Amino acid sequence: MSQRELRFEKGEYYHVYNRGCNKEDIFRDKENYVYLLRLMEEGLEAYDATLAAYCLMPNHYHLLARQDSETPISELIQDVFNRYVKALNKWAGRRGTLFEDRFKAKHIDKEEYLIHLCRYIHLNPLQAGLVRSVEEWEFSDYLEWVRKRPIRFADPRIIRANFRTPEAYERFVMDHAASKEFELTHRNYLLD
């Protein structure tokens, strides 16, 4: 496998994502999601990183992470998902790869894109037709952003710096037209 061109640096944010091989599910039931989040919590502490926003979908995931040390964030992602795949394979009695390729990562080099990317991440379940309201999807940190669930991962600094109230972020997320415009004009930060 060729070496990754992206250089991971301390203090920088990265949109990290991947999907299941042949677009198959990577999460089979609620316990799979819960287990991955537990691994992520352990990994964030061990690798000194911050998860600013996330959404786990049945066949893919999105993470917006900040590298807080010199250890590349790629090591965190590899460790967490290698452990997850091994456990899922054992649990499901399967073998082989779970993901279509190694994870993808985009450096978020402009601060203005951070909140737009968070909105894109949080809207994923709604836009995929899995829920009728963003609040219904429990495997993202949207409820943390709008203070309807205790903060476990969300980076409160980003939230406070950009939104005076939880309702302000709710309005921002529900502004679908702007979200579609962002998706069209900033595709290089989203999926390939």
N, C-alpha and C positions, 0 to 999 in steps of 0.2 A: 504494500500500500504506500502511495506517495506521501511525503511529508506535508503536513498542513502548512499553507502559506501564511495564515494569520498568526501574528505574534500577540500573545496574551500579556498584558501589562497591568501592574498594580494600579488600583484606583480607577480602572476603566470598566465600562459596562459592555456586556455581550448578550445578544439574542441567541440563545442556544436552542436547537430544535432537532427533532428526528421523527421518523414514522416507521411503523411496522413494515416488515418485508411483505411485498405484494399488497400493501395497504391493509394488512390483517391487524386485528386487535392486539395491542401490547398490554392491555389491562383486561382481564377476564371477569373480574368481580370486584366488589368494593374492597375486599381485603388486599387485593393487589395495589390499588391506589394508596391505601393507608400504609402498606408496607413501604412503597416507594417514598412516600413523604417522610416516614421515619428514617429511612436511609439518607434522604436528602438533609434532614435536620442534623444527623450525625456528621455527615460529610461537610456541611457548611461550617460546623464548629472545628472539625479536624483540619480543614484546608483554609480556614480563615477567609470566608467569602460571604457575601450577602445575596439573598434572593429577593430582588425588588418586586417581581411579579411572576406568577406562573399560572399555567392552565394545563391540566392533564386531561387529554381526550382519549376516547377508546383506542384509537389507532395512531396517535401521535402526541407529542408534548411540545410546549413552549416554555422557556425559562428566560427571564431577564435577570442576569446575575452580574454582580460586581466583584472583581478580584481585589481583595483587601490585603494581600501579601504578595511576596515575590513568586510564590508557588502558582504556576499557571492554572487557570480555572479548568483547563482541559483535563488535568489530573483528577479533580473533583468529579467531573462528569464521567470520566472513564471508570473510576472506582465505584461510584454509586450505581451506574447502569450495568457494569459487569456483575456486581453483586446481585442486582435485581434480576438479570437474565438467568443467572445460575439458579436462584431461588425459584423463579417462575418455571424454568425447565423441570426442576425437581418436582415442584407442586403439580404441574400439568402432565408429567410423564412424557415430556417432549425433549428433543435434542436439537442442537444447531442454533443458528442465528435467529434473533427476534427482530432486528432492525434491518432495513434495506441497505444501509451503508453506515459508515461512522457518522457521528453527530455533526451537524452543521453549526457554524457560529458566525455571527456578523458583529463586528465592532460597531458600537453606537458612538459615533464620533461627534455628534452634535446633541447637546443637552435638550434642545427643543424636541427631539424625536423621542425622548424617554417616555413622556406621558402619553404620546400618541401610540407608541408601541405597547404600553400598558393597556390602553383601551383596546387595541387590536387583539391582544392576548385575552383580555377578559371577555370580549365579544365572541370569541371562537365558538363556544357551545350554542349560543343563540343563533349565530349565522349558519351553523351546521344543522340547525333544526332539532337539536337534542332537548332544548328547553324552550319555554315561552317567555321566560324572564332570566336575565343574567344571574339574579340572586338564587335561582333554583339549582345551579350547578355547584355542587359542593367541593369539587376538586380543582378549584382555583382560589386565589387569595382575594378575589373581588370583595367578598364579605368583610375581609380585614380592612381593605381600603375604605369601605364605607362605614366602618366601625359597628358592624352587626355581628361580628365574631372577634374574639380576642386576637391580637396580632401575634402570629407565629412566625411568619416569614416576611411579610410586606415591610418595606423600608419606610419608616415613618418620616424620615427626612425628605424624601421625594414628595410624599403626600402633603406634608405641611408646607413645603416650599412652593407648591403649585396650586393648592386648593384650600380655601379658608374653612370650608365645612365639608362633611361627608356628602351632603346634598349637592355641592358644587361638582364633586367627582361623578356622582350619579348622573347629573345632567350632561356632563361632558361625555360619558360613556354612551348615553342614550341618543346622543346627537349622531344618528346613523349616517346622515349625508356627509358630515365632515369626516367620519371614519372611512367611508368609501373613497372620498377624495384623497385622504392620507394614504390609503392602500394603493391607489393608482399612482400617486406621485412619489412614493417612498418604497417601492417594491424591492429595492436593493437591500433593505433592512429586514424584509420579511422572508417568506419561503422562496426557494429557487423555482 
